[in-house]
Amino acid sequence: MTRELLSRIAETLYWIGRYVERADDIARILDVSLHRALAGEEDGTAVFAILGHDGAEPLTTETMVGRLAYDSADPSSIAGCVRAARENARGVREIISSETWECLNVTWNQLPAMRGAAERLGPHSYLRYVRERSALFFGLADATMSRDDGWRFIVLGRSLERADMTSRLLAVHHSAVSGSPAATSEPATWRLLLEACGADESFTRTHRGDRAKVLEFLLLDRLFPRSVMHALATAEQCLAELAPHHDRAGMTDSARAAIGRVRMGLEYADVTSLQDQLPQLLIALQEAGTAAALAITDRFFQQTAPTSWVRGGSSWAGV
């Protein structure tokens, strides 16, 4: 990392990337959950637990949407993520481009109107708006920012969040179908998973709708940008450019080591038995994400511990 980029600024940019990606991914997860709820396939409990909510109050569709989408005081909701990203961006306006700042500012200011429309017409328009604005932010960042350390920290945050949330979507899917073997072959079940990852069209073009290839595509595909493999490789590349490794042996960068080990495990995974390996792979991914986030905080920021999700009574730090 260059000397010119202060630790505080680096941390702010990193969390902008994570928060915008998190808003996008929560919108995707929530949209899938709502579709399944309408079909009577689930009540949203798994989604609540994975996104860190205790679920103490009675769980309804309105409760789920209210807490996961609209509650701006909750940093694990869509509105809370957009608010946090915008507040962070306000403090680094001299680092990011004016277009990226305007994107976040407009998105935040338009959320109340989008919520009003969603309360009349249904939440899907709100969720679609968040996904589109998240894509616009990252597109503007790619188009208008120099490929310097500031941009790298945004991409690093996005990549770690994306790998984590894609694995969470797989966990939601696995939880939903594990008790019903017949559901694993249902086209609608796989279609919802692919749509949640923004992968439906790309998967169809690549594998012609072969459901046996879904896990391979979401976990291992090197060309699809929302796959776990692609996100991990991008994060690893960002870390390599931020802190070049010059040791003759070994890897002293703990973050790169954690990401590299799990990425290599995926590189050489047995494609034919991915379904059986999935629980172990998801655990390894979560552990690697936690270790990498802690190592990044310790090396580059040295100020605050990463934010944690809580699932099933245990913390998943840094995600």
Buried (B, 14 or more C-beta within 10 A) or exposed (E): BEEEBEEEBBBBBBBBBBBBBBBBBBBBBBBBBBBBBEEEBBBBBBBBBBBBBEBEEEBEBEBBBBBBBBBBEBBBBBBBBBBBBBBBBEEBEEBBBEBBBEBBBEBBEEBEEBBEBBEEEEBBEBBBBBBEBBEBBBEBBEEEBEEEBBBBBBBBBBBBBBBBBBBBBBBBBBBBBEEEEEBBEBEEBBBBBBBBBBBBEBBEEBBEBEBEBBBBBBBBBEEBBBBBBBBBBBBBBBBBBBBEEEEEEEEEBBBBBBBBBBBEBBEEBEEEEBEEBBEEBBEBBBBBBBBBBBBBBEBBBEEEEBBBBBBEEEEBBBB
